[in-house]
Amino acid sequence: MFVFQEYSKKEDYVKGLFSIIPTLAVCERLVAMDDVVEVDIIGLFRKNALLLVLATVLMGAAAFGGSFLMPNEYTASTSMYVLVRNEENSASITQTELSSAQMVATDVVTIMTSDRVKNDVAEDMKLENLNGYKLNITNSTNTRMITLSVTGRDPELTAKVANAIVKDTSDVAIEVMDIKSVNVIDQATPPTAPSGPRHLMIGAVGAAAGFALAFAIAFMRDALDTRIRSGEDASSLIGVPVVGHFSKIESL
């Protein structure tokens, strides 16, 4: 197969190919593959290495720096234990009673996140609502221990909100579920260091987003470029080896 060195469009190359390749089957194969887009991923990385590196570094640095403009968050934690009434005077607890008590602890977690408890706490603390606070509750399936973590912007107020939620949850649970109590094991104390924002994680996410964006741009640019620039492009397109080249022929 002979290949003309320069063509601006694939259609022009097809026309020239018909005049120098006598085999009609090869020409039909070229036309049939006209809409197939093949992308060399490794070559794509090599050709766009600078773009990928710059986008990754710049967006990562921007996200990392921007995270310092975010307000600090503080997390206060408290833990509690659910005590069921039938355990009060019982010397031993059966497996059935233990399983039942664990289910009660799960119900206590539901009460803790209820609107009633949130509204009661907000009213007691003279707050409009608790929308500015994030609640994270951990309750293992094989224990009646419950851990509550509250995240907010003010360390002192965050600790008070956590302790108030536990107290109100205990009152509501005793009233609604007829349990003995929800005993506090560790009171929440004001945190001395912020728990967020996580600067490194935000920077890493920004870097990943920059890389993904740059790769998408490079991929689309390469995939939409249908020009044949070399004999290797022509050979890979139709599966026929290049045996020679013609120089560019100017129109007469």
C-alpha positions in Angstrom: 0.0 0.0 0.0 1.3 3.5 -0.9 0.3 6.4 1.3 0.2 10.1 0.5 2.0 11.9 3.3 -0.4 14.8 4.1 -4.2 15.0 4.1 -6.4 17.3 6.1 -9.5 15.0 6.2 -10.1 11.3 6.2 -12.5 11.6 3.2 -9.7 13.0 1.0 -7.4 10.1 2.0 -10.1 7.6 0.9 -10.4 9.2 -2.5 -6.6 9.0 -3.0 -6.5 5.5 -1.7 -8.9 4.3 -4.4 -6.5 5.4 -7.1 -3.5 3.5 -5.8 -4.9 0.3 -4.2 -6.5 -2.0 -6.7 -8.2 -4.2 -4.2 -11.8 -3.1 -3.7 -12.2 -5.1 -0.5 -9.5 -3.0 1.2 -11.3 0.2 0.3 -14.6 -1.1 1.5 -13.0 -2.0 4.8 -11.6 1.5 5.2 -15.0 3.1 4.6 -16.7 0.6 6.9 -14.3 1.6 9.7 -14.7 5.3 9.1 -16.8 5.8 12.2 -14.7 3.6 14.6 -12.7 5.7 17.1 -9.6 4.1 18.6 -7.7 5.9 21.3 -4.2 4.9 22.4 -4.4 5.5 26.2 -0.6 5.3 26.8 0.0 7.6 23.8 -2.7 9.9 25.1 -0.9 10.2 28.5 2.4 10.9 26.7 1.0 13.5 24.4 -0.9 15.3 27.2 1.5 14.8 30.1 2.0 18.5 30.7 -1.7 19.2 30.6 -2.5 16.4 33.0 0.3 17.4 35.5 -0.6 21.1 35.5 -4.3 20.5 35.9 -3.7 18.0 38.8 -1.3 20.3 40.6 -3.2 23.5 40.1 -6.6 22.2 41.1 -5.2 20.2 44.0 -3.4 23.4 45.2 -6.5 25.5 44.7 -8.7 23.1 46.7 -6.1 22.7 49.4 -5.7 26.5 49.8 -9.4 27.1 49.6 -10.0 24.6 52.4 -8.3 27.1 54.8 -11.0 29.6 54.0 -13.7 27.3 55.4 -14.7 27.7 59.0 -13.3 25.2 61.5 -15.5 22.5 62.8 -15.3 20.8 66.3 -16.6 17.4 67.3 -17.7 16.5 70.9 -18.4 12.9 71.8 -20.3 11.2 74.6 -21.1 7.6 75.3 -24.1 6.0 77.1 -25.5 2.7 78.3 -29.1 1.6 78.0 -30.4 0.0 81.2 -33.7 -2.0 80.9 -36.0 -2.3 83.9 -36.0 -6.1 84.2 -32.2 -6.0 84.7 -32.6 -4.0 87.9 -33.0 -6.9 90.3 -31.9 -9.7 88.1 -28.8 -11.6 89.1 -28.4 -13.2 85.7 -29.6 -12.3 82.2 -30.6 -14.8 79.6 -29.6 -14.6 76.0 -33.2 -13.8 75.1 -33.3 -10.9 77.5 -29.9 -9.7 76.2 -31.1 -9.7 72.6 -34.2 -7.8 73.6 -32.2 -5.2 75.4 -30.0 -4.7 72.3 -33.1 -4.1 70.3 -34.2 -1.5 72.9 -30.8 0.2 72.4 -31.5 0.4 68.6 -34.9 2.0 69.4 -33.1 4.5 71.7 -30.9 5.6 68.7 -34.1 6.2 66.7 -35.4 8.4 69.5 -32.1 10.3 69.6 -32.5 11.4 66.0 -36.2 12.2 66.3 -37.5 15.7 65.7 -39.0 15.7 69.2 -35.5 15.4 70.9 -34.0 18.0 68.5 -36.7 20.5 69.1 -36.6 20.0 72.9 -32.8 20.5 72.9 -33.0 23.6 70.6 -35.7 25.1 72.9 -33.8 24.4 76.1 -30.6 25.9 74.7 -32.4 28.9 73.2 -31.5 27.9 69.7 -33.7 28.2 66.6 -32.9 24.7 65.5 -30.0 22.1 65.4 -29.6 22.3 61.6 -26.0 23.6 62.1 -25.0 20.5 63.9 -24.1 17.1 62.5 -25.0 14.0 64.5 -23.1 10.8 64.2 -24.4 7.8 66.3 -22.6 4.5 66.7 -24.5 1.5 68.1 -22.9 -1.9 67.7 -25.3 -4.9 67.2 -23.8 -6.9 70.1 -23.8 -4.2 72.8 -26.1 -1.6 74.4 -23.4 1.0 74.3 -24.2 4.1 72.2 -21.7 6.7 71.2 -22.9 10.1 70.0 -20.6 12.6 68.2 -21.9 16.1 67.5 -20.0 18.4 65.1 -20.4 22.2 65.1 -18.5 25.4 64.8 -18.4 26.4 68.4 -16.5 23.9 70.7 -18.3 25.0 73.9 -21.8 25.0 72.5 -21.1 21.7 70.6 -20.3 19.9 73.8 -23.4 21.3 75.5 -25.6 20.2 72.6 -24.2 16.7 72.8 -24.9 16.4 76.6 -28.4 17.9 76.2 -29.3 15.4 73.5 -28.3 12.5 75.7 -30.3 13.9 78.7 -33.4 14.5 76.6 -33.2 11.1 74.9 -33.1 9.5 78.3 -36.2 11.4 79.4 -38.1 10.6 76.2 -37.1 6.9 76.2 -38.2 6.4 79.9 -41.5 8.0 79.1 -42.2 6.2 75.8 -40.4 2.9 76.1 -40.6 2.4 79.9 -36.9 1.6 80.2 -34.9 2.2 83.4 -32.6 4.9 82.1 -29.9 5.8 79.6 -26.8 6.2 81.8 -24.1 8.5 80.6 -20.6 6.9 80.7 -18.5 9.8 79.4 -19.8 13.4 79.4 -19.0 15.4 76.2 -16.2 18.0 76.8 -15.3 21.0 74.6 -12.8 19.8 72.0 -9.5 21.7 72.0 -8.6 21.1 68.4 -10.8 21.4 65.2 -11.9 18.2 63.5 -12.4 19.8 60.2 -12.2 20.8 57.5 -9.8 18.0 56.4 -7.3 20.0 54.3 -5.4 17.1 52.9 -8.5 15.2 51.8 -9.9 18.2 50.2 -6.7 18.8 48.3 -6.6 15.2 47.2 -10.1 15.4 45.9 -9.3 18.6 44.0 -6.2 17.0 42.5 -8.3 14.0 41.4 -10.9 16.2 39.9 -8.3 18.2 38.0 -6.7 15.0 36.6 -10.1 13.6 35.6 -11.1 16.9 33.9 -7.8 17.2 32.0 -8.0 13.5 30.9 -11.5 14.0 29.7 -10.5 17.0 27.6 -7.5 15.2 26.2 -9.6 12.1 25.4 -12.3 14.0 23.6 -9.8 16.1 21.7 -8.0 12.9 20.5 -11.2 11.0 19.8 -12.7 13.8 17.7 -9.5 14.3 15.7 -10.2 12.0 12.6 -7.3 13.3 10.5 -4.7 10.8 9.3 -1.3 12.3 10.1 1.1 9.4 9.2 1.4 6.1 7.5 1.1 4.4 10.9 -2.3 6.0 11.3 -3.4 4.6 7.9 -2.0 1.2 8.6 -3.7 0.9 12.0 -7.0 2.1 10.5 -7.3 -0.5 7.7 -4.9 -3.2 8.9 -2.7 -3.1 5.8 1.0 -2.5 6.1 2.6 0.6 4.5 5.1 -0.3 1.8 5.9 3.1 0.5 5.1 6.9 0.5 4.4 9.5 -2.1 5.4 13.1 -1.5 2.7 15.6 -1.4 1.4 16.4 -4.9 0.3 20.0 -5.4 -2.7 20.6 -7.7 -1.7 21.5 -11.3 
